[in-house]
Amino acid sequence: MLALAGSFCSACFGWLVHFVSGSERQSALALHRALQAGGTQTEPAAVLAAAAAVLTPAASADPPLVLDYLALFDPADLSAVAADYSGEAILAVAAKVGATRLIDNVRVKIGSGG
């Protein structure tokens, strides 16, 4: 069993175990860790940078995580948030590990009004 810090969705882990092989699992878990890292930040650029800092090494892992997108959206209209955005946003990521495409997102608070 893997030991993971912070909040973790056990139901999500259940499907992850079903659809990815043991060797792919560590690369796939980078999505969750990236969302957690991004959620610790409060400025749009910092949110994306923190998430990317987790995903970048996973791209060099064996097997690699192949990033499709990493984005920060306004939940009202799904537009990309501006640098001066304040409020709740959605940090979303999609990537492929082996033959499995993984998609996840989390709500994050941006700026002082979040």
Buried (B, 14 or more C-beta within 10 A) or exposed (E): EEEEEEEEEEEEBEEBEEBBEEEBBBBBBBBBBBBBBBBEBBBBEEBBEBBBEBBEEBBEBEBBBBBEEBBBBBEEEEEEBEEEBBBBBBBBBBBBBBEBEBEBBBEBBBBEEE
